[in-house]
Amino acid sequence: MRLRALRGAITVDRNDADAILEGTEELMRSVLERNELEPDDLVSCIFTSTADLDAEFPAVAARRLGLDAVPLLCATEIDVPGALPRVIRVLLHCYSEDGAKPQHVYLRDAVSLRRDLEGAQ
């Protein structure tokens, strides 16, 4: 087993709790499935969201998915002029099989953040 870090991001349509929770759940499910991870494989998750998303904590969605034993942290992304709006990002630390290739996940409009990964989406 090896300690790895995985990245992911998703955009949501609006600043309300349901949109933030649904988007975060979609992102986390996708990261977990694509990397064949279970909650026990996770060490920690750091969530950031753009300043225009403040209706709910993304970590609430992770708890709803059963990550209640994983340390979670939420923060605000740097507010860079012209940056993509309404983005939720995750940096997830996990244990995975040695030799497993990390599958970073960028969904919806967030694919524009990592064009180099488009083929892997």
C-alpha distances in whole Angstrom, upper triangle without the diagonal:
4,7,9,13,15,19,22,25,28,32,34,38,39,39,39,36,36,35,32,31,31,30,27,26,26,24,21,21,21,18,16,18,17,13,13,12,14,15,13,10,12,13,16,18,21,24,27,30,33,36,38,36,37,37,34,31,28,26,28,27,23,25,27,24,22,20,22,20,18,20,22,24,27,29,32,31,34,37,37,41,40,37,36,37,35,31,28,25,22,19,16,13,10,6,5,5,5,9,10,13,13,16,18,21,25,28,31,33,30,29,32,29,27,29,27,25,27,27,23,25
4,6,10,13,16,19,23,26,30,32,36,37,37,37,35,35,34,31,30,30,28,25,25,25,23,20,21,20,17,16,18,17,13,14,13,15,16,14,10,12,12,14,16,19,22,25,28,31,34,36,34,34,36,33,29,26,24,27,26,23,24,26,24,22,20,22,20,17,19,20,22,25,26,29,28,30,34,34,38,37,34,33,34,33,29,26,23,19,16,14,10,8,5,5,6,5,8,9,11,11,15,16,19,23,26,30,31,28,27,29,27,24,27,24,22,25,25,22,23
4,7,10,14,17,20,24,27,30,33,34,34,34,32,32,31,28,27,28,26,23,23,23,20,18,20,19,16,15,17,17,13,14,12,14,14,13,9,9,9,11,13,15,19,21,25,28,30,32,30,31,32,29,26,23,21,24,24,20,22,24,22,21,18,20,17,15,15,17,19,21,23,25,25,27,30,31,34,34,31,30,31,30,26,23,20,16,13,10,7,6,5,7,9,9,11,11,12,11,14,15,18,21,24,28,29,25,25,27,24,23,25,23,21,24,25,21,23
4,7,10,13,17,20,24,27,30,32,31,32,30,30,29,26,25,25,23,20,21,21,18,16,17,17,13,13,15,14,11,13,12,14,14,14,10,10,9,11,12,14,16,19,22,25,28,30,28,29,30,27,24,21,20,23,22,19,21,23,21,20,17,20,18,15,16,16,18,20,21,23,22,24,28,28,31,31,27,27,28,27,23,20,17,13,10,8,6,5,6,7,10,10,11,10,10,8,11,11,14,17,21,24,25,22,21,23,21,19,22,20,18,21,21,18,19
4,7,10,14,17,21,23,27,28,28,29,27,27,26,23,22,23,20,18,19,19,15,14,16,15,11,12,15,14,11,14,12,15,15,15,12,10,10,10,9,11,13,15,18,21,24,26,24,25,27,24,21,18,17,21,20,17,19,22,19,20,17,19,18,14,14,14,15,17,18,20,18,21,24,24,28,27,24,23,24,23,19,17,13,10,7,6,4,6,9,10,13,13,14,12,11,8,10,9,12,15,18,21,22,19,19,20,18,16,19,18,16,19,20,17,17
4,7,11,14,17,20,24,25,25,26,25,25,23,20,20,20,17,15,16,15,12,11,13,12,8,10,13,11,9,12,11,14,14,15,12,11,11,11,9,11,12,14,16,19,22,24,22,24,25,23,20,17,16,19,18,15,18,20,18,19,16,19,18,15,15,14,15,16,17,19,17,20,23,23,26,25,22,20,22,20,17,14,11,8,6,5,6,8,10,11,14,15,14,12,10,7,7,6,8,11,14,18,19,15,15,17,15,13,16,15,13,16,17,14,14
4,7,11,14,17,21,22,22,23,22,23,20,18,18,18,15,13,15,14,10,10,13,11,8,11,14,12,11,15,14,16,16,18,15,13,14,12,10,10,10,11,13,16,19,21,19,21,23,21,18,15,15,18,17,15,18,20,18,19,17,20,20,16,16,14,14,15,15,16,14,17,19,20,22,22,18,17,18,17,13,11,7,6,5,6,9,11,14,14,17,18,18,15,13,9,8,5,7,8,11,15,15,12,12,14,11,10,14,13,11,14,16,13,13
4,7,11,14,17,19,19,20,20,19,17,15,15,15,12,10,12,11,7,8,11,9,7,11,13,11,12,15,14,17,17,19,17,15,16,14,11,11,10,11,12,14,18,18,17,19,20,18,16,13,14,17,15,14,17,18,17,19,17,20,21,17,17,15,15,14,15,15,14,17,18,19,21,20,16,14,15,14,10,8,6,5,7,8,12,14,17,17,20,21,20,17,15,11,9,6,4,5,8,11,12,9,10,12,10,10,13,13,11,12,15,12,11
4,7,10,14,15,16,17,17,17,14,12,13,13,9,9,11,10,7,9,12,10,10,13,15,14,15,18,17,19,19,22,20,17,19,16,13,12,9,9,9,11,15,15,14,16,18,16,15,12,14,16,14,14,18,18,17,20,18,21,22,19,19,16,15,14,14,14,12,15,16,17,19,17,14,11,12,10,7,6,4,6,9,11,15,17,20,20,23,25,24,21,18,15,12,9,7,5,6,9,9,6,8,10,8,10,13,14,12,13,16,14,12
4,7,10,12,13,15,15,14,11,10,11,10,7,7,10,8,6,10,12,11,11,14,16,15,17,19,19,21,20,24,22,20,21,19,15,14,11,11,10,11,15,14,12,15,16,15,14,11,14,16,13,14,18,18,17,20,19,22,24,21,21,18,17,15,15,15,13,16,17,17,19,17,14,11,10,8,6,5,7,9,12,14,18,20,23,23,26,27,27,23,21,18,15,12,8,6,5,6,7,5,8,10,10,11,14,16,14,14,17,15,12
4,7,9,11,13,14,13,10,9,12,11,7,9,12,11,10,13,15,14,15,18,19,19,21,23,23,24,23,27,26,23,24,22,18,16,13,12,9,10,13,11,10,14,14,14,15,12,16,17,15,16,20,19,19,22,21,24,26,23,23,20,19,16,16,14,13,16,15,16,17,15,12,9,8,5,4,6,9,12,15,18,21,23,27,27,30,31,30,27,25,21,18,15,12,9,7,6,6,6,9,10,11,13,15,18,16,16,19,18,15
4,6,8,9,11,10,6,7,10,9,6,9,12,11,11,14,16,15,17,19,20,21,23,25,24,25,24,28,27,24,26,23,19,18,14,13,10,11,13,11,9,12,12,12,13,12,15,16,14,16,19,18,18,22,22,24,26,24,24,20,19,17,17,15,15,18,17,18,19,17,14,11,9,6,7,8,11,14,18,20,23,25,29,29,32,34,33,30,28,24,21,18,15,12,10,8,9,9,13,14,14,17,19,22,20,19,22,21,18
4,7,9,11,10,7,9,12,11,9,12,15,14,14,17,19,19,20,23,24,24,26,28,28,28,28,31,31,28,30,27,23,22,18,16,13,13,14,11,10,13,13,14,16,15,18,18,17,19,22,21,21,25,25,27,30,28,27,24,23,20,20,18,17,20,18,19,19,17,15,12,9,7,9,11,15,18,21,23,27,29,32,33,35,37,37,33,31,28,25,22,18,15,13,10,10,12,15,16,17,19,21,24,23,21,24,24,20
4,6,9,9,6,8,11,11,10,13,15,15,16,19,20,21,22,24,26,26,28,30,29,30,28,32,32,29,30,27,23,21,18,16,12,12,12,9,8,10,10,12,14,14,18,17,16,19,21,20,22,25,25,26,29,27,27,23,22,18,18,16,17,19,17,19,19,18,16,13,10,7,10,12,16,18,22,24,28,30,33,34,37,39,39,35,33,30,27,24,21,18,16,13,13,15,18,18,19,22,24,27,25,24,27,27,23
4,7,9,7,7,10,12,11,13,15,16,17,19,21,22,23,25,26,27,29,30,29,29,28,31,31,28,29,25,22,20,16,14,11,10,10,7,5,7,6,9,11,12,15,15,15,18,20,19,21,24,23,24,27,26,25,21,19,16,16,14,15,17,16,18,19,18,16,14,10,7,10,11,15,18,21,23,27,29,33,34,37,39,39,36,34,30,28,25,22,19,17,16,16,16,20,20,20,23,25,28,27,26,29,28,25
4,6,6,6,9,10,11,12,14,16,17,18,20,21,23,24,26,27,29,30,29,28,26,30,30,27,28,25,22,20,17,16,13,13,13,10,8,8,5,7,11,11,15,13,13,17,18,17,19,22,22,23,26,25,24,20,19,16,17,16,17,20,19,22,22,22,20,18,14,11,13,13,17,19,22,24,27,29,33,34,37,39,40,36,35,31,29,26,23,21,19,17,18,18,22,23,23,25,28,30,29,28,31,30,26
4,6,5,6,8,10,11,12,14,15,16,18,20,21,22,24,26,27,28,26,25,23,27,27,25,26,23,20,19,15,15,13,14,14,12,9,8,5,5,8,9,12,10,10,14,14,13,16,18,19,19,23,22,21,18,17,15,16,16,18,21,21,23,24,24,22,19,16,13,14,13,16,17,21,22,25,27,30,32,35,37,38,35,33,30,27,25,22,21,19,18,19,19,23,24,23,26,28,31,29,28,31,29,26
4,6,5,6,8,10,10,12,14,15,16,18,20,21,22,24,26,26,25,24,23,26,27,25,26,23,20,20,17,17,15,16,17,15,12,12,9,8,11,11,13,11,10,13,15,13,15,18,19,20,23,22,22,19,19,17,19,19,20,23,23,25,26,25,23,20,17,13,15,13,17,18,22,22,26,27,30,31,34,37,37,34,32,29,26,24,21,20,17,17,18,19,22,24,23,26,28,30,28,27,30,28,24
4,6,5,6,8,10,11,12,14,15,16,18,20,21,22,24,25,24,24,23,27,27,24,26,23,20,19,15,15,13,14,15,13,10,11,9,9,11,10,13,12,11,14,16,14,16,19,19,21,24,23,23,19,19,16,18,17,18,21,20,22,23,22,20,17,14,10,11,11,14,16,20,21,25,26,29,30,33,36,35,32,30,27,24,22,18,17,14,13,15,15,18,20,20,22,24,27,25,24,27,25,22
4,6,5,6,8,10,11,12,14,15,16,18,20,21,22,24,22,22,21,24,24,21,23,20,16,15,12,12,9,11,13,11,8,9,8,7,8,6,10,9,8,11,13,13,14,17,17,18,21,20,19,16,15,13,14,14,15,18,18,21,22,21,18,16,13,9,9,8,11,13,17,18,21,23,27,28,31,33,33,30,28,25,22,20,17,15,14,13,15,14,18,19,19,21,23,26,24,23,26,24,21
4,6,5,6,9,10,10,12,14,15,16,18,20,21,22,20,20,18,22,22,20,21,18,15,15,12,13,12,15,16,15,11,12,10,7,8,6,9,7,5,9,10,9,11,14,14,15,19,17,18,15,15,13,15,16,17,21,21,24,25,25,22,19,17,13,12,10,13,13,17,17,21,22,25,26,29,32,32,29,28,24,22,20,17,16,15,15,17,16,19,21,21,23,25,27,25,24,27,24,21
4,6,5,6,9,10,11,12,14,15,16,18,20,21,20,20,18,22,23,20,23,20,17,17,14,15,14,16,18,17,13,14,13,11,12,9,12,10,7,10,13,11,11,15,15,17,21,19,20,17,18,16,18,19,19,23,23,25,26,25,22,19,17,13,13,11,14,14,18,18,22,22,25,26,29,32,32,28,27,24,21,19,16,15,13,13,15,15,18,20,20,22,24,26,23,22,25,22,19
4,5,5,6,9,10,11,12,14,15,16,18,20,19,19,19,22,22,20,22,19,16,15,12,13,11,14,16,15,12,14,13,11,12,9,12,12,9,11,14,13,13,16,16,18,21,19,20,17,17,15,16,16,17,20,20,22,23,22,19,16,14,10,9,8,10,12,15,16,20,21,24,24,27,30,30,26,24,21,18,16,13,12,9,10,12,12,14,17,16,18,20,22,20,19,22,20,16
4,5,5,6,8,10,11,12,14,15,17,18,16,17,15,19,19,16,18,15,12,12,9,11,10,13,16,15,12,13,13,11,9,6,8,9,6,7,11,10,10,13,13,15,18,16,16,13,13,12,14,15,15,19,20,22,24,23,19,17,15,12,10,7,9,9,12,13,16,18,21,22,25,27,27,24,23,19,17,15,12,12,11,12,14,13,15,18,17,18,21,22,20,20,22,20,17
4,5,5,6,8,10,10,12,14,15,16,15,14,14,17,17,16,18,16,13,14,12,14,14,17,19,19,15,16,15,13,12,8,9,9,6,7,10,8,7,11,11,14,17,15,16,14,15,15,17,18,19,23,24,26,27,26,23,20,19,15,14,11,12,11,14,14,17,18,20,21,24,27,27,23,23,19,17,15,13,13,12,14,16,15,17,20,19,20,23,24,21,21,23,20,17
4,6,5,6,9,10,11,12,14,15,15,15,15,19,19,17,20,18,15,16,14,15,15,18,20,19,16,18,17,15,15,11,13,13,9,10,13,12,10,14,14,17,20,18,19,17,18,17,19,20,20,23,24,25,27,25,22,19,18,15,13,11,12,12,15,15,18,18,21,21,24,26,26,22,21,18,15,14,10,11,9,11,14,13,14,18,17,18,20,21,18,18,19,17,14
4,6,5,6,9,10,11,12,14,13,15,14,18,17,15,17,15,12,13,11,13,13,16,19,18,16,18,18,16,14,10,12,13,10,10,13,13,11,14,14,17,19,16,18,15,16,15,17,17,17,20,22,23,25,23,20,17,16,14,11,9,9,9,11,11,15,16,19,19,21,24,23,20,18,15,12,10,7,8,7,10,13,11,12,15,15,15,17,19,15,16,17,15,12
4,5,5,6,8,10,11,12,10,11,11,14,13,12,14,13,10,12,11,13,14,17,20,21,17,19,19,16,14,10,10,12,9,7,11,11,8,11,10,14,15,13,15,13,14,14,17,18,18,22,23,25,27,26,22,20,19,17,14,11,10,8,11,9,13,13,16,16,19,22,22,18,18,14,12,11,9,11,11,14,16,14,15,19,17,17,20,21,17,18,20,16,14
4,6,5,6,8,10,10,10,10,11,14,14,13,16,15,13,15,14,17,18,21,24,23,20,22,21,18,17,13,13,14,10,9,12,11,8,11,11,15,17,15,17,16,18,18,20,22,22,25,27,28,30,29,25,22,22,19,17,14,14,12,14,12,15,14,17,16,19,22,22,18,18,15,13,12,10,12,12,14,17,16,17,20,20,19,21,22,18,18,19,16,14
4,5,5,6,8,10,10,12,13,16,15,14,17,17,15,16,15,17,18,20,24,24,21,23,23,20,19,15,16,17,13,12,16,15,12,15,14,18,19,17,19,18,19,19,21,22,22,25,26,27,29,27,24,21,21,19,16,14,13,12,14,12,15,15,17,16,18,21,20,16,15,13,10,9,7,9,9,12,15,14,14,17,17,16,18,18,15,15,16,12,10
4,6,5,6,8,8,10,12,14,12,11,14,14,12,14,13,16,17,20,23,24,21,23,23,21,18,15,15,17,14,12,15,15,12,14,13,17,18,15,17,15,17,17,19,21,20,23,25,26,28,27,23,21,21,19,16,13,12,10,10,9,11,11,13,13,15,18,17,14,13,10,7,7,6,9,10,14,16,14,14,17,16,15,17,17,14,15,16,12,11
4,6,5,6,5,7,8,11,10,9,13,13,12,15,15,18,20,23,26,26,23,25,25,22,19,16,15,16,14,11,14,14,11,12,11,15,16,14,16,15,18,19,21,23,23,26,28,29,32,30,27,24,25,22,19,16,14,12,12,10,11,10,12,11,14,17,17,13,13,11,9,10,10,13,14,17,20,18,18,21,20,19,21,21,17,18,19,15,14
4,5,5,6,9,11,14,12,13,16,17,16,18,18,21,22,25,28,28,26,27,27,24,22,18,18,19,16,14,17,16,13,14,14,18,19,17,20,19,21,22,25,26,26,29,31,31,34,32,28,26,26,24,21,18,17,15,16,13,15,13,14,13,14,17,17,13,13,12,10,11,10,14,14,17,20,18,18,22,21,20,21,21,17,18,17,14,13
4,6,8,11,14,16,14,14,17,18,16,19,19,21,22,25,28,28,26,28,28,26,24,20,20,21,18,16,19,19,16,17,17,21,21,19,21,20,22,23,25,26,25,28,30,30,32,31,27,24,25,23,20,18,16,15,15,13,15,13,14,12,13,16,15,11,10,9,6,8,8,12,13,16,19,17,16,19,19,17,18,17,14,14,14,10,10
4,5,9,12,13,11,11,14,15,15,17,18,21,23,25,29,29,27,29,29,26,24,20,20,21,19,16,19,19,16,17,16,19,19,17,19,19,21,22,24,26,25,28,30,31,33,32,28,26,27,25,22,19,17,14,14,11,12,10,10,8,10,12,12,8,8,7,6,9,10,13,15,19,21,19,18,21,20,18,20,18,15,16,16,12,12
4,7,10,12,10,11,15,16,16,19,20,23,25,28,31,32,29,30,30,27,25,21,20,22,19,16,19,19,15,16,15,19,18,17,20,20,22,24,26,28,28,31,33,34,36,35,31,29,30,27,24,22,19,17,16,13,14,11,11,8,10,13,13,10,11,10,10,12,13,17,18,21,24,22,21,25,23,22,23,22,18,20,19,15,15
4,7,8,6,8,11,13,13,17,18,21,23,27,30,30,27,28,28,25,23,19,18,19,17,14,16,16,13,13,12,15,15,13,16,17,19,21,24,26,26,29,32,33,35,34,31,29,29,27,23,20,18,15,14,11,11,8,8,7,10,13,14,11,13,11,11,13,14,17,18,22,25,22,22,25,24,22,24,23,20,21,21,17,17
4,5,5,7,11,13,13,17,18,22,24,27,30,31,28,28,28,24,22,19,17,18,16,13,14,14,11,10,9,12,12,11,15,16,19,21,24,27,27,30,33,34,37,36,33,30,30,28,25,21,20,16,16,12,12,10,10,10,12,16,18,15,16,15,15,16,16,20,21,24,27,24,24,28,26,25,28,27,23,25,25,21,20
4,5,6,9,10,11,15,16,20,22,26,28,29,26,26,26,22,19,16,14,15,13,10,10,12,9,7,6,9,8,8,11,12,16,18,22,24,25,29,31,33,36,35,32,30,29,26,24,20,18,15,15,11,11,9,10,12,15,18,20,17,19,16,16,17,17,20,21,24,27,24,25,28,26,26,28,28,25,26,27,23,22
4,6,8,11,13,16,18,22,25,29,31,32,29,29,29,25,22,19,17,18,17,13,13,15,12,10,8,10,8,8,12,14,17,20,23,27,27,31,33,35,38,38,34,33,32,30,27,23,21,17,16,13,11,9,9,11,13,16,19,17,19,17,18,19,20,23,24,28,30,27,28,31,29,28,31,30,27,29,29,25,25
4,7,10,12,15,18,21,24,27,30,31,28,29,29,26,22,20,17,19,18,14,15,17,14,12,10,13,11,9,12,14,17,20,23,26,26,29,32,33,37,36,32,31,31,29,25,22,19,16,14,10,9,5,5,7,10,13,16,13,15,14,15,16,17,21,22,26,28,25,26,29,26,25,28,27,24,26,26,22,22
4,6,8,12,14,18,20,24,27,28,25,25,26,22,19,16,14,16,15,12,13,15,13,11,8,11,9,7,9,10,13,16,19,22,22,26,29,30,33,33,29,28,28,26,22,19,16,13,11,7,6,4,6,9,13,15,17,15,16,14,15,15,16,19,21,24,26,23,24,27,24,23,26,25,23,25,26,22,22
4,7,11,14,17,20,24,26,28,25,25,26,23,19,17,14,17,17,13,14,17,15,14,10,12,9,6,7,9,12,15,18,21,22,25,28,29,33,33,29,28,28,26,23,19,17,13,11,8,5,5,7,11,14,16,18,17,18,15,17,17,18,21,23,26,28,24,25,28,25,24,28,27,24,27,28,24,24
4,7,10,13,17,20,22,24,22,22,23,19,16,14,11,14,14,11,12,16,14,13,10,11,9,6,5,6,8,11,14,17,18,21,24,26,30,30,26,25,25,23,20,16,14,10,8,6,5,7,10,13,17,19,21,19,19,16,17,16,17,19,21,24,25,22,23,26,23,23,26,25,23,26,27,24,23
4,6,10,13,17,19,21,18,18,20,16,13,10,8,12,12,9,11,14,13,13,10,11,11,7,7,5,6,9,11,14,15,18,21,23,26,27,23,22,21,19,16,12,10,7,6,4,6,9,13,15,19,20,22,19,19,15,16,14,14,16,18,21,22,19,20,22,19,20,23,23,21,23,25,22,21
4,7,10,14,16,18,16,16,18,15,11,10,9,12,13,11,13,16,15,16,13,14,14,11,9,6,5,6,8,11,11,14,17,19,23,23,20,19,19,17,14,11,8,6,5,6,9,12,16,18,22,23,24,22,21,17,17,14,15,16,17,20,20,17,19,21,18,19,22,22,21,23,25,22,21
4,7,10,13,15,12,13,14,12,9,7,7,11,11,10,13,15,15,16,13,15,16,13,11,8,6,5,6,8,9,13,15,17,20,21,17,16,15,13,10,7,6,4,7,8,12,15,18,20,24,25,26,23,22,18,17,14,14,14,15,17,18,15,17,19,16,17,21,22,20,22,24,22,20
4,7,9,11,10,11,13,12,9,8,10,13,13,13,16,18,18,20,17,18,20,16,14,11,8,6,5,5,5,9,11,14,17,17,14,13,12,11,8,6,5,6,9,11,15,18,22,23,27,28,28,26,24,20,19,16,15,14,15,17,16,13,16,17,14,16,20,21,20,22,25,23,21
4,6,8,6,8,11,10,9,8,11,13,13,14,17,18,19,21,19,20,22,19,17,14,11,8,7,5,5,9,10,12,15,15,12,11,9,7,6,4,6,9,12,15,18,21,25,26,30,31,31,28,26,22,21,17,16,14,14,15,14,12,16,16,14,17,20,22,21,22,25,23,21
4,5,6,8,12,12,12,11,14,17,17,18,20,22,22,25,23,24,26,23,21,17,15,11,9,6,5,7,7,9,11,12,9,8,7,6,6,7,9,12,15,18,21,24,28,29,32,34,33,31,28,25,23,19,18,15,15,15,14,12,16,15,13,17,20,22,21,22,26,24,22
4,5,7,10,12,12,13,16,18,18,20,22,23,24,26,25,25,27,25,22,19,16,12,9,6,7,8,6,10,11,13,11,11,8,8,9,10,12,15,18,21,24,27,31,32,36,37,37,34,32,28,27,23,21,19,19,19,17,16,19,19,17,20,23,26,25,26,29,28,26
4,6,9,11,12,13,17,18,18,20,22,23,24,27,25,26,29,26,24,21,18,14,12,9,10,11,9,12,12,13,11,11,7,6,9,10,13,17,20,22,26,29,32,34,37,38,38,35,33,29,27,24,22,19,18,17,16,15,19,18,17,21,23,26,26,26,29,28,26
4,6,8,9,10,13,14,14,17,19,19,20,23,22,23,25,23,21,18,15,12,11,9,10,12,12,14,16,16,14,12,9,6,8,8,12,14,18,20,24,26,30,31,35,36,36,33,31,28,26,22,20,18,17,16,15,15,19,19,18,21,23,26,25,25,28,27,24
4,6,7,10,12,13,14,16,18,18,20,23,21,22,24,22,20,17,14,11,10,9,11,14,13,17,18,19,17,16,12,10,11,11,14,16,19,21,24,27,31,32,36,38,38,35,33,30,28,25,22,21,20,20,19,18,22,22,21,24,27,29,28,28,32,30,27
4,7,10,12,11,13,16,17,17,19,21,21,21,24,22,21,18,16,13,13,12,15,18,17,20,21,22,20,18,15,11,13,12,16,17,21,22,25,28,31,33,37,39,39,36,35,31,29,26,23,22,20,20,20,20,23,24,23,26,29,31,30,30,33,31,28
4,6,9,8,9,12,13,13,16,18,17,17,20,19,18,14,13,10,12,12,15,18,18,21,23,23,21,19,16,12,13,11,14,15,18,19,22,25,28,30,33,36,36,33,32,28,27,24,22,21,19,20,20,19,23,24,23,25,28,30,28,29,32,29,27
4,5,6,8,10,11,12,14,16,14,14,17,15,14,10,9,7,9,10,13,17,18,21,23,23,21,19,17,13,13,10,12,12,15,16,19,21,25,27,30,32,33,30,29,26,24,22,20,19,19,20,20,19,22,23,22,24,27,29,27,28,30,28,25
4,5,6,7,9,10,11,14,12,13,16,14,13,9,9,7,10,11,13,17,18,20,23,23,20,18,16,12,11,8,9,9,12,13,16,18,22,24,27,29,30,27,26,22,21,18,16,16,15,17,18,16,19,21,19,21,24,26,23,24,27,24,22
4,5,5,6,9,10,11,9,10,12,10,9,6,7,7,10,13,15,19,20,23,26,26,23,21,19,16,14,11,11,10,12,12,15,16,20,22,26,28,29,26,25,22,21,19,17,18,18,20,21,19,22,24,22,23,26,27,25,26,28,25,23
4,5,5,6,9,10,10,10,13,12,12,9,10,10,13,15,18,21,23,26,28,28,25,23,21,17,16,13,14,13,16,15,18,19,22,24,28,30,32,29,28,25,23,21,20,20,19,21,22,21,24,26,24,26,29,30,28,28,30,28,25
4,5,5,6,9,9,10,14,13,13,11,12,12,15,17,18,22,23,26,28,27,24,22,20,16,15,12,13,12,15,14,17,18,21,23,26,29,30,26,26,22,21,19,17,17,16,18,20,19,21,24,22,24,26,28,25,25,27,25,22
4,5,5,7,6,8,10,9,10,8,11,11,15,17,18,22,24,26,29,29,25,23,22,18,16,13,13,11,13,11,14,15,18,19,23,25,27,23,23,20,19,17,16,17,17,19,21,19,21,24,22,23,26,27,24,25,27,23,21
4,5,5,5,5,9,9,10,9,12,13,16,19,21,25,27,29,32,32,28,26,24,21,19,16,16,14,16,14,16,16,19,21,24,27,29,26,26,23,22,21,19,21,20,23,25,23,25,28,26,27,30,31,28,29,30,27,25
4,5,7,8,12,12,14,13,15,15,19,21,23,27,28,31,33,32,29,27,25,21,20,17,17,16,18,17,19,19,21,23,26,29,30,27,27,24,23,22,20,21,20,22,24,23,25,28,27,28,30,31,28,29,30,27,25
4,6,8,11,11,14,13,16,16,20,22,23,27,29,31,33,33,29,27,25,22,20,16,17,15,17,15,17,16,18,19,22,26,27,24,24,21,20,19,17,19,18,21,23,22,23,27,25,26,28,29,26,26,27,24,22
4,5,8,9,12,12,16,17,21,23,25,29,31,33,36,35,32,29,28,25,23,19,19,16,17,15,16,15,17,19,22,25,27,24,24,22,21,21,20,22,22,24,27,25,26,29,28,28,31,31,28,29,30,26,25
4,6,5,8,9,12,14,18,21,22,26,28,31,34,33,30,28,27,23,21,17,17,14,14,12,13,12,15,17,20,23,25,22,23,20,19,19,18,21,21,24,26,24,25,28,26,26,29,29,26,28,29,25,24
4,6,8,9,12,15,18,22,24,27,29,32,35,35,32,30,29,25,23,20,19,16,17,14,15,15,17,19,23,26,28,25,26,23,23,22,22,24,24,27,29,26,28,31,29,29,33,33,30,31,33,29,28
4,7,9,13,16,19,23,25,28,31,33,36,37,33,32,31,27,25,21,20,17,17,14,14,13,15,18,21,24,26,24,25,22,23,23,23,25,26,29,30,28,30,32,30,30,33,33,30,32,33,30,29
4,6,10,13,16,20,21,25,28,30,33,33,30,28,28,25,22,18,17,14,13,10,10,10,13,16,19,21,24,22,22,20,20,19,20,22,23,26,28,25,27,29,26,27,30,30,27,29,30,27,26
4,7,11,14,17,19,22,25,28,31,32,28,27,26,24,21,18,16,13,12,10,10,12,14,18,21,23,25,23,24,21,21,20,20,22,24,26,28,25,27,29,26,26,30,30,27,30,31,28,27
4,7,10,14,16,19,22,24,28,28,25,24,23,20,18,14,13,10,10,9,11,13,16,19,23,24,26,24,24,20,20,18,18,20,21,23,24,22,24,26,23,24,27,28,25,27,29,26,25
4,7,10,13,16,18,21,24,25,22,22,20,18,16,13,12,10,10,11,12,15,18,21,25,27,28,26,25,22,21,19,19,20,21,23,23,21,23,25,22,23,27,27,25,27,30,27,26
4,7,10,13,15,18,21,22,19,19,17,15,13,10,10,9,11,12,14,17,21,24,27,29,30,27,26,23,22,19,18,18,19,21,21,18,21,22,20,22,25,26,25,26,29,27,25
4,7,9,12,15,18,20,17,17,15,14,12,10,10,10,11,14,16,20,23,26,29,30,31,29,27,24,23,20,19,19,20,21,21,18,21,21,19,21,24,25,24,26,29,27,25
4,7,8,12,15,16,13,14,12,11,10,9,10,12,13,16,19,22,26,28,32,33,33,31,29,25,24,21,20,18,19,20,19,16,20,20,17,20,23,25,24,25,29,27,25
4,6,9,12,13,10,11,11,10,9,9,9,11,12,16,19,22,26,27,31,31,31,29,27,23,22,19,18,16,17,18,17,14,17,17,14,16,20,21,21,23,26,25,23
4,6,9,12,9,11,11,12,11,12,12,14,15,19,21,25,28,30,33,34,33,31,29,25,25,21,21,19,20,20,18,16,19,17,15,17,21,22,23,24,28,27,25
4,6,9,7,10,9,11,11,13,14,17,18,22,25,28,32,33,36,37,36,34,32,28,27,23,22,20,20,20,18,16,19,17,15,18,21,23,24,25,28,28,26
4,6,6,9,10,13,12,15,15,18,19,23,26,29,33,34,37,37,36,34,31,28,27,23,22,19,20,20,17,15,18,16,14,17,19,21,22,23,27,27,26
4,6,9,10,13,14,17,18,21,23,26,29,32,36,37,40,40,39,37,34,31,29,25,24,21,22,21,17,17,19,16,15,18,20,23,24,24,28,28,27
4,7,8,12,13,16,17,21,23,26,29,32,36,36,39,39,38,36,32,29,27,24,22,19,19,18,14,14,16,13,13,16,17,20,22,22,25,26,24
4,6,10,9,13,13,17,19,22,25,28,32,32,35,36,34,32,29,26,24,20,19,16,16,15,12,11,13,11,10,13,15,18,19,19,23,23,21
4,7,7,10,12,15,18,21,25,27,31,31,34,34,33,31,28,24,22,18,16,13,13,12,8,8,11,9,8,12,14,17,17,17,21,21,19
4,6,9,12,16,18,22,25,28,31,32,35,36,35,32,29,26,24,20,18,14,14,12,9,9,13,12,11,15,17,20,20,20,23,23,20
4,7,10,14,17,20,23,26,29,30,33,35,34,31,29,25,23,19,16,14,12,11,10,9,13,13,13,16,18,21,20,20,23,23,20
4,6,10,13,16,20,22,26,27,30,31,30,27,25,21,19,15,13,10,10,10,9,7,11,11,10,13,16,18,17,17,21,20,17
4,7,10,13,17,19,23,24,27,28,28,25,23,19,17,14,12,10,10,11,11,9,12,13,12,14,17,19,17,18,21,19,17
4,7,10,13,16,20,21,24,25,25,22,20,16,15,11,10,9,10,12,12,9,12,13,11,12,16,17,15,17,20,18,16
4,6,10,12,16,17,21,22,22,20,18,14,13,10,9,10,12,15,15,12,14,16,13,14,17,18,16,18,20,17,16
4,7,10,13,15,18,19,20,17,16,12,12,10,11,12,15,18,18,14,16,17,14,14,18,18,16,18,20,18,17
4,6,10,12,15,17,18,15,15,11,11,10,11,13,16,19,20,17,18,20,17,17,20,20,17,20,21,18,18
4,7,10,13,14,16,14,14,11,13,12,14,17,19,23,24,20,21,23,20,19,23,21,19,22,23,20,20
4,6,10,12,14,12,13,10,12,13,15,18,20,24,26,22,22,25,22,21,24,23,20,23,23,20,20
4,7,9,12,10,12,11,13,15,17,21,23,27,28,25,25,28,25,23,26,24,22,24,24,21,22
4,6,8,7,9,9,11,14,16,20,22,26,28,25,24,27,25,23,25,23,20,23,22,18,20
4,6,6,9,10,13,16,18,22,25,28,30,27,26,29,27,25,26,24,21,24,23,19,21
4,6,9,11,14,17,20,23,26,30,31,28,27,30,28,25,26,24,21,24,23,20,22
4,6,9,12,15,19,22,25,29,30,27,25,28,26,23,24,21,19,22,20,17,20
4,6,9,12,15,19,21,25,27,24,22,25,23,20,22,19,17,19,18,14,17
4,6,10,13,16,19,22,24,21,19,22,20,17,18,15,13,16,14,11,14
4,6,10,13,16,20,21,18,17,19,17,14,16,14,11,14,14,10,12
4,6,10,13,16,18,15,13,16,15,12,14,13,9,11,11,7,9
4,7,10,14,15,12,11,13,12,10,12,11,8,10,11,8,8
4,6,10,12,9,8,12,11,9,11,12,8,9,11,8,7
4,7,8,5,5,8,8,7,9,11,8,8,11,9,7
4,6,5,6,9,10,10,11,14,11,10,13,11,8
4,5,6,9,10,12,12,15,13,11,14,14,10
4,5,6,8,10,11,14,13,12,15,15,12
4,5,5,8,9,12,11,11,14,14,11
4,5,6,6,9,8,7,10,10,8
4,5,6,9,9,9,12,13,12
4,6,9,9,10,13,14,12
4,5,6,7,10,11,10
4,5,5,9,10,10
4,6,8,9,10
4,6,5,7
4,5,5
4,6
4
